[in-house]
C-alpha cells in the first residue's frame, strides 16, 4: 500500500495497524481513495455502489439468471 504524508494527518510506514484483513495487500480503504482523489468518503461509496450495480447488470445480461 502506498503511504502518504500531508499536513496534519498522514500515514507512516511504522504506524501500528489494527486487524487488517489478510487479503488487504495493495488495497485502499474508501477513506484513503477519497483523500487521494480529493473527494469525500461518501462520494467514493456512491461511485463504488454504481460501479458494482453496472457490473452486476452486465453479468446478469451475459449469463442469464436461470444459469445460476
PyMOL Python script that loads the backbone (N, CA, C, O; Angstrom):
from pymol import cmd

cmd.read_pdbstr("""\
ATOM      1  N   UNK A   1       0.853  -1.170   0.000  1.00  0.00           N
ATOM      2  CA  UNK A   1       0.000   0.000   0.000  1.00  0.00           C
ATOM      3  C   UNK A   1       0.896   1.228   0.000  1.00  0.00           C
ATOM      4  O   UNK A   1       1.902   1.268   0.708  1.00  0.00           O
ATOM      5  N   UNK A   2       0.543   2.200  -0.769  1.00  0.00           N
ATOM      6  CA  UNK A   2       1.305   3.429  -0.850  1.00  0.00           C
ATOM      7  C   UNK A   2       0.928   4.341   0.311  1.00  0.00           C
ATOM      8  O   UNK A   2      -0.250   4.589   0.570  1.00  0.00           O
ATOM      9  N   UNK A   3       1.934   4.828   0.995  1.00  0.00           N
ATOM     10  CA  UNK A   3       1.692   5.696   2.141  1.00  0.00           C
ATOM     11  C   UNK A   3       1.818   7.150   1.715  1.00  0.00           C
ATOM     12  O   UNK A   3       2.512   7.470   0.750  1.00  0.00           O
ATOM     13  N   UNK A   4       1.154   8.009   2.432  1.00  0.00           N
ATOM     14  CA  UNK A   4       1.166   9.424   2.093  1.00  0.00           C
ATOM     15  C   UNK A   4       1.459  10.234   3.335  1.00  0.00           C
ATOM     16  O   UNK A   4       1.192   9.805   4.457  1.00  0.00           O
ATOM     17  N   UNK A   5       2.011  11.407   3.117  1.00  0.00           N
ATOM     18  CA  UNK A   5       2.294  12.331   4.205  1.00  0.00           C
ATOM     19  C   UNK A   5       1.787  13.699   3.793  1.00  0.00           C
ATOM     20  O   UNK A   5       2.313  14.296   2.854  1.00  0.00           O
ATOM     21  N   UNK A   6       0.800  14.192   4.465  1.00  0.00           N
ATOM     22  CA  UNK A   6       0.251  15.505   4.182  1.00  0.00           C
ATOM     23  C   UNK A   6      -0.133  16.191   5.469  1.00  0.00           C
ATOM     24  O   UNK A   6      -0.602  15.550   6.410  1.00  0.00           O
ATOM     25  N   UNK A   7       0.060  17.453   5.510  1.00  0.00           N
ATOM     26  CA  UNK A   7      -0.368  18.339   6.577  1.00  0.00           C
ATOM     27  C   UNK A   7      -0.426  17.660   7.939  1.00  0.00           C
ATOM     28  O   UNK A   7       0.565  17.077   8.379  1.00  0.00           O
ATOM     29  N   UNK A   8      -1.581  17.728   8.619  1.00  0.00           N
ATOM     30  CA  UNK A   8      -1.683  17.254   9.990  1.00  0.00           C
ATOM     31  C   UNK A   8      -1.776  15.736  10.099  1.00  0.00           C
ATOM     32  O   UNK A   8      -1.148  15.135  10.970  1.00  0.00           O
ATOM     33  N   UNK A   9      -2.553  15.121   9.222  1.00  0.00           N
ATOM     34  CA  UNK A   9      -2.769  13.683   9.325  1.00  0.00           C
ATOM     35  C   UNK A   9      -2.096  12.986   8.159  1.00  0.00           C
ATOM     36  O   UNK A   9      -2.268  13.390   7.008  1.00  0.00           O
ATOM     37  N   UNK A  10      -1.336  11.948   8.444  1.00  0.00           N
ATOM     38  CA  UNK A  10      -0.693  11.192   7.378  1.00  0.00           C
ATOM     39  C   UNK A  10      -0.325   9.806   7.845  1.00  0.00           C
ATOM     40  O   UNK A  10      -0.078   9.591   9.031  1.00  0.00           O
ATOM     41  N   UNK A  11      -0.287   8.872   6.931  1.00  0.00           N
ATOM     42  CA  UNK A  11       0.105   7.512   7.252  1.00  0.00           C
ATOM     43  C   UNK A  11       1.612   7.459   7.342  1.00  0.00           C
ATOM     44  O   UNK A  11       2.309   8.138   6.588  1.00  0.00           O
ATOM     45  N   UNK A  12       2.107   6.676   8.238  1.00  0.00           N
ATOM     46  CA  UNK A  12       3.532   6.474   8.369  1.00  0.00           C
ATOM     47  C   UNK A  12       3.810   4.978   8.223  1.00  0.00           C
ATOM     48  O   UNK A  12       2.992   4.142   8.605  1.00  0.00           O
ATOM     49  N   UNK A  13       4.984   4.655   7.661  1.00  0.00           N
ATOM     50  CA  UNK A  13       5.329   3.259   7.432  1.00  0.00           C
ATOM     51  C   UNK A  13       5.347   2.438   8.717  1.00  0.00           C
ATOM     52  O   UNK A  13       4.942   1.275   8.712  1.00  0.00           O
ATOM     53  N   UNK A  14       5.809   3.025   9.809  1.00  0.00           N
ATOM     54  CA  UNK A  14       5.963   2.278  11.052  1.00  0.00           C
ATOM     55  C   UNK A  14       4.747   2.367  11.960  1.00  0.00           C
ATOM     56  O   UNK A  14       4.786   1.856  13.080  1.00  0.00           O
ATOM     57  N   UNK A  15       3.686   2.989  11.519  1.00  0.00           N
ATOM     58  CA  UNK A  15       2.497   3.143  12.343  1.00  0.00           C
ATOM     59  C   UNK A  15       1.833   1.784  12.550  1.00  0.00           C
ATOM     60  O   UNK A  15       1.646   1.036  11.590  1.00  0.00           O
ATOM     61  N   UNK A  16       1.475   1.456  13.794  1.00  0.00           N
ATOM     62  CA  UNK A  16       0.798   0.169  14.026  1.00  0.00           C
ATOM     63  C   UNK A  16      -0.579   0.164  13.375  1.00  0.00           C
ATOM     64  O   UNK A  16      -1.295   1.165  13.408  1.00  0.00           O
ATOM     65  N   UNK A  17      -0.929  -0.934  12.803  1.00  0.00           N
ATOM     66  CA  UNK A  17      -2.220  -1.077  12.131  1.00  0.00           C
ATOM     67  C   UNK A  17      -3.088  -2.048  12.920  1.00  0.00           C
ATOM     68  O   UNK A  17      -2.601  -3.034  13.472  1.00  0.00           O
ATOM     69  N   UNK A  18      -4.369  -1.753  12.963  1.00  0.00           N
ATOM     70  CA  UNK A  18      -5.288  -2.657  13.645  1.00  0.00           C
ATOM     71  C   UNK A  18      -5.793  -3.696  12.666  1.00  0.00           C
ATOM     72  O   UNK A  18      -6.014  -3.390  11.495  1.00  0.00           O
ATOM     73  N   UNK A  19      -5.973  -4.886  13.119  1.00  0.00           N
ATOM     74  CA  UNK A  19      -6.537  -6.029  12.423  1.00  0.00           C
ATOM     75  C   UNK A  19      -6.931  -5.792  10.965  1.00  0.00           C
ATOM     76  O   UNK A  19      -8.102  -5.560  10.667  1.00  0.00           O
ATOM     77  N   UNK A  20      -5.976  -5.848  10.078  1.00  0.00           N
ATOM     78  CA  UNK A  20      -6.256  -5.749   8.648  1.00  0.00           C
ATOM     79  C   UNK A  20      -6.627  -7.125   8.122  1.00  0.00           C
ATOM     80  O   UNK A  20      -6.060  -8.126   8.562  1.00  0.00           O
ATOM     81  N   UNK A  21      -7.568  -7.193   7.191  1.00  0.00           N
ATOM     82  CA  UNK A  21      -7.884  -8.495   6.592  1.00  0.00           C
ATOM     83  C   UNK A  21      -6.653  -9.060   5.901  1.00  0.00           C
ATOM     84  O   UNK A  21      -5.794  -8.306   5.444  1.00  0.00           O
ATOM     85  N   UNK A  22      -6.566 -10.357   5.825  1.00  0.00           N
ATOM     86  CA  UNK A  22      -5.395 -10.983   5.218  1.00  0.00           C
ATOM     87  C   UNK A  22      -5.263 -10.667   3.736  1.00  0.00           C
ATOM     88  O   UNK A  22      -4.160 -10.718   3.191  1.00  0.00           O
ATOM     89  N   UNK A  23      -6.363 -10.345   3.078  1.00  0.00           N
ATOM     90  CA  UNK A  23      -6.321 -10.058   1.641  1.00  0.00           C
ATOM     91  C   UNK A  23      -6.179  -8.561   1.368  1.00  0.00           C
ATOM     92  O   UNK A  23      -6.545  -8.103   0.286  1.00  0.00           O
ATOM     93  N   UNK A  24      -5.665  -7.803   2.307  1.00  0.00           N
ATOM     94  CA  UNK A  24      -5.616  -6.349   2.173  1.00  0.00           C
ATOM     95  C   UNK A  24      -4.368  -5.854   1.444  1.00  0.00           C
ATOM     96  O   UNK A  24      -4.143  -4.645   1.388  1.00  0.00           O
ATOM     97  N   UNK A  25      -3.567  -6.727   0.897  1.00  0.00           N
ATOM     98  CA  UNK A  25      -2.344  -6.318   0.235  1.00  0.00           C
ATOM     99  C   UNK A  25      -2.648  -5.447  -0.983  1.00  0.00           C
ATOM    100  O   UNK A  25      -3.377  -5.858  -1.886  1.00  0.00           O
ATOM    101  N   UNK A  26      -2.089  -4.259  -0.997  1.00  0.00           N
ATOM    102  CA  UNK A  26      -2.232  -3.294  -2.096  1.00  0.00           C
ATOM    103  C   UNK A  26      -3.662  -2.796  -2.312  1.00  0.00           C
ATOM    104  O   UNK A  26      -3.980  -2.313  -3.398  1.00  0.00           O
ATOM    105  N   UNK A  27      -4.514  -2.902  -1.321  1.00  0.00           N
ATOM    106  CA  UNK A  27      -5.870  -2.384  -1.413  1.00  0.00           C
ATOM    107  C   UNK A  27      -5.958  -1.105  -0.586  1.00  0.00           C
ATOM    108  O   UNK A  27      -5.262  -0.958   0.419  1.00  0.00           O
ATOM    109  N   UNK A  28      -6.808  -0.192  -1.012  1.00  0.00           N
ATOM    110  CA  UNK A  28      -7.008   1.060  -0.288  1.00  0.00           C
ATOM    111  C   UNK A  28      -8.407   1.098   0.288  1.00  0.00           C
ATOM    112  O   UNK A  28      -9.346   0.572  -0.310  1.00  0.00           O
ATOM    113  N   UNK A  29      -8.548   1.715   1.439  1.00  0.00           N
ATOM    114  CA  UNK A  29      -9.874   1.913   2.017  1.00  0.00           C
ATOM    115  C   UNK A  29     -10.582   3.029   1.263  1.00  0.00           C
ATOM    116  O   UNK A  29      -9.957   3.769   0.503  1.00  0.00           O
ATOM    117  N   UNK A  30     -11.879   3.143   1.475  1.00  0.00           N
ATOM    118  CA  UNK A  30     -12.625   4.235   0.844  1.00  0.00           C
ATOM    119  C   UNK A  30     -12.069   5.580   1.295  1.00  0.00           C
ATOM    120  O   UNK A  30     -11.996   6.515   0.497  1.00  0.00           O
ATOM    121  N   UNK A  31     -11.680   5.689   2.553  1.00  0.00           N
ATOM    122  CA  UNK A  31     -11.137   6.942   3.063  1.00  0.00           C
ATOM    123  C   UNK A  31      -9.818   7.290   2.382  1.00  0.00           C
ATOM    124  O   UNK A  31      -9.583   8.450   2.043  1.00  0.00           O
ATOM    125  N   UNK A  32      -8.958   6.297   2.180  1.00  0.00           N
ATOM    126  CA  UNK A  32      -7.683   6.532   1.506  1.00  0.00           C
ATOM    127  C   UNK A  32      -7.901   6.957   0.058  1.00  0.00           C
ATOM    128  O   UNK A  32      -7.218   7.857  -0.432  1.00  0.00           O
ATOM    129  N   UNK A  33      -8.845   6.321  -0.629  1.00  0.00           N
ATOM    130  CA  UNK A  33      -9.162   6.698  -2.011  1.00  0.00           C
ATOM    131  C   UNK A  33      -9.701   8.124  -2.044  1.00  0.00           C
ATOM    132  O   UNK A  33      -9.326   8.913  -2.911  1.00  0.00           O
ATOM    133  N   UNK A  34     -10.581   8.453  -1.102  1.00  0.00           N
ATOM    134  CA  UNK A  34     -11.162   9.795  -1.047  1.00  0.00           C
ATOM    135  C   UNK A  34     -10.073  10.853  -0.886  1.00  0.00           C
ATOM    136  O   UNK A  34     -10.110  11.893  -1.544  1.00  0.00           O
ATOM    137  N   UNK A  35      -9.122  10.590  -0.026  1.00  0.00           N
ATOM    138  CA  UNK A  35      -8.031  11.545   0.196  1.00  0.00           C
ATOM    139  C   UNK A  35      -7.205  11.708  -1.069  1.00  0.00           C
ATOM    140  O   UNK A  35      -6.869  12.829  -1.452  1.00  0.00           O
ATOM    141  N   UNK A  36      -6.876  10.597  -1.721  1.00  0.00           N
ATOM    142  CA  UNK A  36      -6.078  10.665  -2.951  1.00  0.00           C
ATOM    143  C   UNK A  36      -6.795  11.417  -4.065  1.00  0.00           C
ATOM    144  O   UNK A  36      -6.165  12.136  -4.841  1.00  0.00           O
ATOM    145  N   UNK A  37      -8.128  11.248  -4.145  1.00  0.00           N
ATOM    146  CA  UNK A  37      -8.895  11.896  -5.211  1.00  0.00           C
ATOM    147  C   UNK A  37      -9.401  13.280  -4.836  1.00  0.00           C
ATOM    148  O   UNK A  37      -9.846  14.037  -5.699  1.00  0.00           O
ATOM    149  N   UNK A  38      -9.336  13.611  -3.561  1.00  0.00           N
ATOM    150  CA  UNK A  38      -9.809  14.920  -3.119  1.00  0.00           C
ATOM    151  C   UNK A  38     -11.326  15.022  -3.084  1.00  0.00           C
ATOM    152  O   UNK A  38     -11.890  16.086  -3.341  1.00  0.00           O
ATOM    153  N   UNK A  39     -11.987  13.912  -2.765  1.00  0.00           N
ATOM    154  CA  UNK A  39     -13.441  13.897  -2.637  1.00  0.00           C
ATOM    155  C   UNK A  39     -13.788  13.309  -1.276  1.00  0.00           C
ATOM    156  O   UNK A  39     -12.906  12.861  -0.544  1.00  0.00           O
ATOM    157  N   UNK A  40     -15.077  13.312  -0.937  1.00  0.00           N
ATOM    158  CA  UNK A  40     -15.495  12.759   0.355  1.00  0.00           C
ATOM    159  C   UNK A  40     -15.570  11.233   0.290  1.00  0.00           C
ATOM    160  O   UNK A  40     -15.696  10.656  -0.790  1.00  0.00           O
ATOM    161  N   UNK A  41     -15.492  10.592   1.446  1.00  0.00           N
ATOM    162  CA  UNK A  41     -15.613   9.149   1.514  1.00  0.00           C
ATOM    163  C   UNK A  41     -16.987   8.697   1.039  1.00  0.00           C
ATOM    164  O   UNK A  41     -17.120   7.649   0.407  1.00  0.00           O
ATOM    165  N   UNK A  42     -18.009   9.494   1.346  1.00  0.00           N
ATOM    166  CA  UNK A  42     -19.353   9.122   0.910  1.00  0.00           C
ATOM    167  C   UNK A  42     -19.469   9.156  -0.617  1.00  0.00           C
ATOM    168  O   UNK A  42     -20.197   8.352  -1.199  1.00  0.00           O
ATOM    169  N   UNK A  43     -18.763  10.074  -1.262  1.00  0.00           N
ATOM    170  CA  UNK A  43     -18.779  10.122  -2.735  1.00  0.00           C
ATOM    171  C   UNK A  43     -18.099   8.889  -3.313  1.00  0.00           C
ATOM    172  O   UNK A  43     -18.556   8.336  -4.314  1.00  0.00           O
ATOM    173  N   UNK A  44     -17.016   8.460  -2.688  1.00  0.00           N
ATOM    174  CA  UNK A  44     -16.341   7.234  -3.121  1.00  0.00           C
ATOM    175  C   UNK A  44     -17.290   6.050  -2.980  1.00  0.00           C
ATOM    176  O   UNK A  44     -17.335   5.179  -3.849  1.00  0.00           O
ATOM    177  N   UNK A  45     -18.045   6.016  -1.890  1.00  0.00           N
ATOM    178  CA  UNK A  45     -19.016   4.952  -1.667  1.00  0.00           C
ATOM    179  C   UNK A  45     -20.097   4.952  -2.744  1.00  0.00           C
ATOM    180  O   UNK A  45     -20.487   3.891  -3.234  1.00  0.00           O
ATOM    181  N   UNK A  46     -20.582   6.136  -3.114  1.00  0.00           N
ATOM    182  CA  UNK A  46     -21.590   6.244  -4.171  1.00  0.00           C
ATOM    183  C   UNK A  46     -21.052   5.730  -5.499  1.00  0.00           C
ATOM    184  O   UNK A  46     -21.737   4.992  -6.207  1.00  0.00           O
ATOM    185  N   UNK A  47     -19.842   6.112  -5.833  1.00  0.00           N
ATOM    186  CA  UNK A  47     -19.222   5.681  -7.089  1.00  0.00           C
ATOM    187  C   UNK A  47     -19.029   4.171  -7.079  1.00  0.00           C
ATOM    188  O   UNK A  47     -19.296   3.499  -8.076  1.00  0.00           O
ATOM    189  N   UNK A  48     -18.567   3.641  -5.956  1.00  0.00           N
ATOM    190  CA  UNK A  48     -18.364   2.202  -5.830  1.00  0.00           C
ATOM    191  C   UNK A  48     -19.686   1.449  -6.004  1.00  0.00           C
ATOM    192  O   UNK A  48     -19.728   0.430  -6.694  1.00  0.00           O
ATOM    193  N   UNK A  49     -20.756   1.937  -5.388  1.00  0.00           N
ATOM    194  CA  UNK A  49     -22.065   1.294  -5.499  1.00  0.00           C
ATOM    195  C   UNK A  49     -22.569   1.287  -6.933  1.00  0.00           C
ATOM    196  O   UNK A  49     -23.087   0.276  -7.407  1.00  0.00           O
ATOM    197  N   UNK A  50     -22.418   2.415  -7.626  1.00  0.00           N
ATOM    198  CA  UNK A  50     -22.854   2.485  -9.025  1.00  0.00           C
ATOM    199  C   UNK A  50     -22.045   1.548  -9.901  1.00  0.00           C
ATOM    200  O   UNK A  50     -22.595   0.897 -10.790  1.00  0.00           O
ATOM    201  N   UNK A  51     -20.737   1.472  -9.656  1.00  0.00           N
ATOM    202  CA  UNK A  51     -19.876   0.584 -10.448  1.00  0.00           C
ATOM    203  C   UNK A  51     -20.265  -0.873 -10.235  1.00  0.00           C
ATOM    204  O   UNK A  51     -20.328  -1.645 -11.192  1.00  0.00           O
ATOM    205  N   UNK A  52     -20.526  -1.255  -8.989  1.00  0.00           N
ATOM    206  CA  UNK A  52     -20.925  -2.633  -8.705  1.00  0.00           C
ATOM    207  C   UNK A  52     -22.276  -2.969  -9.330  1.00  0.00           C
ATOM    208  O   UNK A  52     -22.476  -4.081  -9.819  1.00  0.00           O
ATOM    209  N   UNK A  53     -23.202  -2.014  -9.314  1.00  0.00           N
ATOM    210  CA  UNK A  53     -24.504  -2.233  -9.940  1.00  0.00           C
ATOM    211  C   UNK A  53     -24.364  -2.422 -11.445  1.00  0.00           C
ATOM    212  O   UNK A  53     -25.016  -3.292 -12.022  1.00  0.00           O
ATOM    213  N   UNK A  54     -23.517  -1.614 -12.088  1.00  0.00           N
ATOM    214  CA  UNK A  54     -23.276  -1.763 -13.527  1.00  0.00           C
ATOM    215  C   UNK A  54     -22.653  -3.115 -13.828  1.00  0.00           C
ATOM    216  O   UNK A  54     -23.034  -3.785 -14.788  1.00  0.00           O
ATOM    217  N   UNK A  55     -21.692  -3.512 -13.002  1.00  0.00           N
ATOM    218  CA  UNK A  55     -21.029  -4.794 -13.189  1.00  0.00           C
ATOM    219  C   UNK A  55     -22.029  -5.939 -13.049  1.00  0.00           C
ATOM    220  O   UNK A  55     -22.018  -6.876 -13.847  1.00  0.00           O
ATOM    221  N   UNK A  56     -22.887  -5.862 -12.041  1.00  0.00           N
ATOM    222  CA  UNK A  56     -23.910  -6.886 -11.824  1.00  0.00           C
ATOM    223  C   UNK A  56     -24.850  -6.964 -13.015  1.00  0.00           C
ATOM    224  O   UNK A  56     -25.193  -8.058 -13.464  1.00  0.00           O
ATOM    225  N   UNK A  57     -25.273  -5.803 -13.535  1.00  0.00           N
ATOM    226  CA  UNK A  57     -26.180  -5.759 -14.685  1.00  0.00           C
ATOM    227  C   UNK A  57     -25.545  -6.422 -15.899  1.00  0.00           C
ATOM    228  O   UNK A  57     -26.199  -7.193 -16.603  1.00  0.00           O
ATOM    229  N   UNK A  58     -24.279  -6.126 -16.143  1.00  0.00           N
ATOM    230  CA  UNK A  58     -23.573  -6.726 -17.284  1.00  0.00           C
ATOM    231  C   UNK A  58     -23.490  -8.234 -17.130  1.00  0.00           C
ATOM    232  O   UNK A  58     -23.732  -8.977 -18.082  1.00  0.00           O
ATOM    233  N   UNK A  59     -23.147  -8.687 -15.926  1.00  0.00           N
ATOM    234  CA  UNK A  59     -23.049 -10.136 -15.699  1.00  0.00           C
ATOM    235  C   UNK A  59     -24.394 -10.826 -15.864  1.00  0.00           C
ATOM    236  O   UNK A  59     -24.472 -11.906 -16.450  1.00  0.00           O
ATOM    237  N   UNK A  60     -25.453 -10.211 -15.351  1.00  0.00           N
ATOM    238  CA  UNK A  60     -26.771 -10.826 -15.475  1.00  0.00           C
ATOM    239  C   UNK A  60     -27.248 -10.874 -16.917  1.00  0.00           C
ATOM    240  O   UNK A  60     -27.958 -11.802 -17.302  1.00  0.00           O
ATOM    241  N   UNK A  61     -26.870  -9.889 -17.717  1.00  0.00           N
ATOM    242  CA  UNK A  61     -27.227  -9.917 -19.144  1.00  0.00           C
ATOM    243  C   UNK A  61     -26.452 -11.001 -19.873  1.00  0.00           C
ATOM    244  O   UNK A  61     -26.992 -11.701 -20.729  1.00  0.00           O
ATOM    245  N   UNK A  62     -25.180 -11.128 -19.521  1.00  0.00           N
ATOM    246  CA  UNK A  62     -24.338 -12.103 -20.203  1.00  0.00           C
ATOM    247  C   UNK A  62     -24.711 -13.530 -19.814  1.00  0.00           C
ATOM    248  O   UNK A  62     -24.808 -14.418 -20.661  1.00  0.00           O
ATOM    249  N   UNK A  63     -24.914 -13.725 -18.523  1.00  0.00           N
ATOM    250  CA  UNK A  63     -25.258 -15.051 -18.009  1.00  0.00           C
ATOM    251  C   UNK A  63     -26.649 -14.954 -17.404  1.00  0.00           C
ATOM    252  O   UNK A  63     -26.824 -14.394 -16.322  1.00  0.00           O
ATOM    253  N   UNK A  64     -27.605 -15.482 -18.080  1.00  0.00           N
ATOM    254  CA  UNK A  64     -28.989 -15.386 -17.649  1.00  0.00           C
ATOM    255  C   UNK A  64     -29.132 -15.930 -16.231  1.00  0.00           C
ATOM    256  O   UNK A  64     -28.423 -16.857 -15.839  1.00  0.00           O
ATOM    257  N   UNK A  65     -30.045 -15.351 -15.472  1.00  0.00           N
ATOM    258  CA  UNK A  65     -30.246 -15.714 -14.072  1.00  0.00           C
ATOM    259  C   UNK A  65     -30.521 -17.212 -13.911  1.00  0.00           C
ATOM    260  O   UNK A  65     -30.138 -17.801 -12.901  1.00  0.00           O
ATOM    261  N   UNK A  66     -31.173 -17.827 -14.883  1.00  0.00           N
ATOM    262  CA  UNK A  66     -31.510 -19.246 -14.765  1.00  0.00           C
ATOM    263  C   UNK A  66     -30.277 -20.132 -14.875  1.00  0.00           C
ATOM    264  O   UNK A  66     -30.330 -21.298 -14.486  1.00  0.00           O
ATOM    265  N   UNK A  67     -29.174 -19.614 -15.391  1.00  0.00           N
ATOM    266  CA  UNK A  67     -27.939 -20.386 -15.482  1.00  0.00           C
ATOM    267  C   UNK A  67     -27.280 -20.577 -14.125  1.00  0.00           C
ATOM    268  O   UNK A  67     -26.403 -21.430 -13.984  1.00  0.00           O
ATOM    269  N   UNK A  68     -27.683 -19.804 -13.128  1.00  0.00           N
ATOM    270  CA  UNK A  68     -27.072 -19.894 -11.810  1.00  0.00           C
ATOM    271  C   UNK A  68     -27.806 -20.899 -11.060  1.00  0.00           C
ATOM    272  O   UNK A  68     -27.482 -21.165  -9.903  1.00  0.00           O
TER     273      UNK A  68
END
""", "prot")
cmd.dss("prot")
cmd.show_as("cartoon", "prot")
cmd.util.cbc("prot")
cmd.orient("prot")
